[in-house]
């Protein structure tokens, strides 16, 4: 008797799950897969370019000013000693840069 009571809602739920799967999940998974394929292609192309030895300037690197580069160089110098020609900033400046 309880089996008959449960069968009805289960059959209705099956239809709802199938509809949800076909309208929501499958398109989402297809889009994720396409995005992953594009990322992989870009990664492979970048590796190929690096292997060949061609250097390309990214727009962000081109727009970067000399002062910004020096500031970044100073932050890197704190982490990697001898990275820049400049000396690392004093301790109080380093504390501000970390926060």
C-alpha positions as CSV (number, residue, x, y, z in Angstrom):
1,X,0.0,0.0,0.0
2,X,2.8,2.5,0.9
3,X,4.5,1.6,-2.4
4,X,1.5,2.8,-4.3
5,X,1.5,6.1,-2.4
6,X,5.1,6.7,-3.1
7,X,5.0,5.7,-6.8
8,X,2.8,8.6,-7.9
9,X,5.1,11.4,-6.6
10,X,8.2,9.5,-7.8
11,X,6.9,9.4,-11.4
12,X,6.1,13.1,-11.2
13,X,9.5,13.9,-9.8
14,X,11.2,11.9,-12.6
15,X,9.6,14.1,-15.2
16,X,10.6,17.3,-13.3
17,X,14.2,16.0,-12.9
18,X,14.4,15.2,-16.6
19,X,13.1,18.6,-17.6
20,X,15.5,20.3,-15.2
21,X,18.4,18.2,-16.5
22,X,17.7,19.1,-20.1
23,X,16.9,22.8,-19.6
24,X,19.3,23.8,-16.8
25,X,22.2,21.4,-16.2
26,X,23.1,20.3,-19.8
27,X,23.4,23.8,-21.2
28,X,25.5,24.9,-18.1
29,X,27.8,21.9,-18.5
30,X,28.2,22.5,-22.2
31,X,29.1,26.2,-21.6
32,X,31.6,25.2,-18.9
33,X,33.2,22.7,-21.3
34,X,33.5,25.3,-24.1
35,X,35.1,27.7,-21.7
36,X,37.6,25.1,-20.5
37,X,38.5,24.2,-24.1
38,X,39.1,27.9,-24.9
39,X,41.3,28.3,-21.8
40,X,43.3,25.1,-22.8
41,X,43.7,26.4,-26.4
42,X,45.0,29.8,-25.1
43,X,47.4,28.0,-22.7
44,X,48.7,25.8,-25.5
45,X,49.2,28.8,-27.8
46,X,51.0,30.7,-25.1
47,X,53.3,27.7,-24.4
48,X,54.0,27.4,-28.1
49,X,54.9,31.1,-28.4
50,X,57.2,30.9,-25.4
51,X,58.8,27.8,-26.8
52,X,59.5,29.5,-30.1
53,X,60.9,32.5,-28.3
54,X,58.6,35.3,-29.5
55,X,58.0,37.9,-26.9
56,X,54.8,39.9,-27.1
57,X,54.0,43.0,-25.0
58,X,50.6,42.8,-23.4
59,X,48.6,46.0,-23.5
60,X,48.8,46.3,-19.7
61,X,52.6,46.1,-19.8
62,X,52.7,48.7,-22.5
63,X,50.5,51.2,-20.6
64,X,52.4,50.7,-17.4
65,X,54.4,53.8,-16.4
66,X,57.9,53.8,-15.2
67,X,56.9,54.8,-11.7
68,X,54.5,51.9,-11.4
69,X,57.2,49.5,-12.6
70,X,59.6,51.0,-10.0
71,X,57.0,50.6,-7.3
72,X,56.4,47.0,-8.2
73,X,60.1,46.4,-8.4
74,X,60.4,47.7,-4.8
75,X,57.7,45.4,-3.6
76,X,59.3,42.4,-5.3
77,X,62.7,43.4,-3.8
78,X,61.3,42.9,-0.4
79,X,60.4,39.3,-1.2
80,X,63.4,38.5,-3.5
81,X,66.7,40.1,-2.3
82,X,68.8,41.5,-5.1
83,X,65.9,41.6,-7.6
84,X,66.3,45.4,-8.2
85,X,69.2,47.7,-8.2
86,X,67.5,49.8,-5.5
87,X,67.8,49.0,-1.8
88,X,64.7,47.6,0.0
89,X,62.6,50.2,1.8
90,X,63.0,50.9,5.5
91,X,61.1,48.7,8.0
92,X,58.3,51.2,8.6
93,X,57.6,51.5,4.8
94,X,57.7,47.7,4.5
95,X,55.0,47.3,7.1
96,X,52.8,49.8,5.2
97,X,53.4,47.9,2.0
98,X,52.4,44.6,3.5
99,X,49.0,45.9,4.6
